[in-house]
Amino acid sequence: EYLLANLYQELAMEQKEAKNMDAALPLFTEALSRFAAILSTWPDSKFAARAQYHKALCLEMIGDYNRASEEYVKMTYLFPESPLVGDASIRLATYYYTQEQRYDIAGRIYSSFQRRFPTHEKADRSLFMSAQCHMKQAERLLDDYQKAGSKGVNPAALVKEEYLAAVEALNTLTEKYRETASVGLRAQALYWAGDASLRAEVYDQAYLYLKRTVFEYPETEWARRARGLLLQEAKVFEELE
């Protein structure tokens, strides 16, 4: 039954990749029905965790993001020891980031994933996304305050806290995953650590991260951006030279 369900899912994915959702939808529906049958008939079988994960994935593929997120959450609770929990967590975080734009929730999931699965192949990227969530949340706090006509409690302290949390995550990425993260990801992490430090008005730290980007990864796009930011903020940094 699992093999049949998986076959229907693979056929559906082929049609989706060919941008033929009319053909993909009934195949996804059949796969969903079979994965659900496995879970109800054989809830303790060795295929149950995989069926739960692929049920959620099928729902995501047909655009039913709310139900997909519920099934990913269910996956983490019902099958906490499954190696697929990590993948489910990442997809759940991505849902909150892209669909709900709940950067606070997405950030917590990404961060929790990295702590729980520090050697996972996506752990470094998860840290990067956690940092991006903190930066997005800082921007949202500022936007909401400005849209309210700068009335109410000034969020400056919370904004700075979010930017510094982003820096902490990015610093962990560059140090902990120095040997395993890609050059592009490390360069990007250093640049954004500098950018976030600048926004938090920790200028000596910002200067250091931007200079490191230039010196350690001089041929990258992020080094070019770092040089531009150093030039743009030259007056801020001139006393640090």
N, C-alpha and C positions, 0 to 999 in steps of 0.2 A: 504493500500500500504506500509506503514511504517512497519507494522508487518511482511509482506511478505519479505520485504527487510532485516529486522533484522533476520528473520528465515534463509534466504539464507546465511547471514553472519555467523550465529552460526554454520550452517552445514559446511561451508567452514573452520571455525576455528577448528572444530573437525577433519576434514581431514588434515589440516595443522599440528595440534598437533600429528596426527598419522603418520606424515612425508609422506603424500600422496598428493603432490602438483598437480599431474596430475588430481586428483579428486577435489582438492580444487579450482584450478584456474577458471573453468567455474562457480562455485558457487559464488566466489568472483566477477566475471564479471557480473553475474546476479544481485547480491546485488548492485554493483556499478550503474548499469543501473537504478535500481529502486530508489536508493537514489537520483540520478541525476534527475529522473522524478519528484520526490517530490519537489525538489528545483525549477525546472522550472515551474511546474504546480501550486504548492501551496507555493510560496516563503515566505508568511507571516503567514503560519500555525504554530501551536505550535510544530509541528514535524520538522520544517525546520532546526533549530539549531542542533538537534540531527542527522538529515540526513546529514548535512554538516560535522559534526564531524566523522560520521561513513564512509562517502565517503572517507575522508582523511585516516582513519584507514585501510580501505580495500586496498587502494593504497599502504600504507606502508606494509601491510601484503604480498602483491604480489611482493614486492621489487622495486616498482616504487617510489623511495624516493624523487626524484625531484618534481614530481607531487603531492605527498603526502604533502611535505613541503609547496607547493603553496596553497593547500587546507586548511592546518592548519592556514596559514597566513590569508587566506580569512575568516576563521572562526572567528578570533579575531577581524576583521574589521566589518563583517556583523552582528555578534551576540555578541557584547561586554558585554552584560548583562547576557549571558548564563552561568550557572554554569560549563559548559563543556569547557569554555575558558581556565580555569586553566589547565585542562588535555591536551588541544591542545597545550598550551604554553610549557608544559613539554616535550611533544613528539617532538615539533619543536626544542627545545633546544637539546634534545637527538640526533636528526638527525644531527644538526650541529656539535655536539661533536663526534659522532661515525662515521658518513658517510663522512662529509666534513672536519672534524678535524679543523674547524674554531672556535678555542677556545675563540677568542675575541667575536664573535657573540653569541656563546652558553652561555658564561659567563654573557653577558648583559641580555639575556633572562631569565636565571635562577635567576639572582639578581632581575630583574623587577618582576618576578613571586612572589618571596618572599615578596617584598614590597607591591604588590597589594593584595596578598592573605596570609597575615601573620598567619591566623589561619587554613589554609588548611593543610590537613594531610601530604602533601608532602613538606610543606614550609621548614622544617628543613633540609630535604634531598636536597632540591633545593639550600639552602645556602651552603651546603657541596660541591655540584657540582660546584657552582659558584667559590668557593675557588680552587677546582681542576683545573678549567679552567684557573685561574690566574697562577697557578703553571706550567701548561702545556705551557702557553704562554711564561712564563719566560724561560723555557727550550728551547722552539723553538727559541727565540731571541738569546740565547747563541749558539745554534747549527748553526743557519744561519750565525752568525758572524764567528764562527770557520771554517765553510765550505767555507767561502769567504776568508780564509787565514788571518783572523783577520784584514782585510782591511775595511776601512770606519769608520763610527762613532761607537765608543765603546758603546754597549747597556747597560753597567753596571747600569746606573741610572734607566733606564726603567725596567731592570730586578729586581732591588731592589724594585721598585714601585709595580711591579706585585706580588712579594712575600709578601709585606706588605699588599696589598689589600686582598690577600688570608688569612692572619692572621686576618685581621679585620672581614672578613666574618665568619671565624671559631670561633672567640671570640664571635660574635653576636649569633652564634648557641649555644655555650655552656652556655651563660648567659640567653638569651631570651627563649630558649627551654629546660632549665634545668629540668623542671618538666615533659615535654612531650616527648622529644627525647629519643630514646632507649639508654641503657647503652653502647652498642657497638658503636653507632654513636657518643656519647659524648666523649668516650675514644679515638676514632679515630680522632675526631676533635681536641682534645687537643694535641695528638701526632703530627699531621700534622701542627698545629700552632707552635709547637716547632721546627719542621723540617724546616718550611718556615722561621721562625725567624732566625734560624741558617744560612740558605742560604743568608738571607738579612744582616747577620753579626750584628744582634741585640742580642748579646750573653746573656745579663741578662734576656731578655724576653724569649729567647729560653730555658734557664735553668729553668725558672719558669714554663713554659708550660710542659716541659718534667718531671719535678719533680711532678707536679700536676697529670700527667698521672699515674705515679707510685703510688702516695699516694691515689688518689681518686678511681682508678680502678686497684688495684694491681693484680687481678686474670686474667686480660685480655691479649690477644696477644699484644695489643698496649702498655701495661705496660712493657712487655718483650722487645719489640722493643725500648721503651724509655730508659730502663736500658742499653741496648746495645749501644745506641747512646750517652748516658751520659758517658759511659766508653770509647767509641771510641774517643770522643772529650774532654777527661779529661783535657788535657793541656789548652784548651780554657776556660774550666769552673773552673779550680782550684782556680783562684783568687776570684770566686764568692761564694765559699764554706763558 
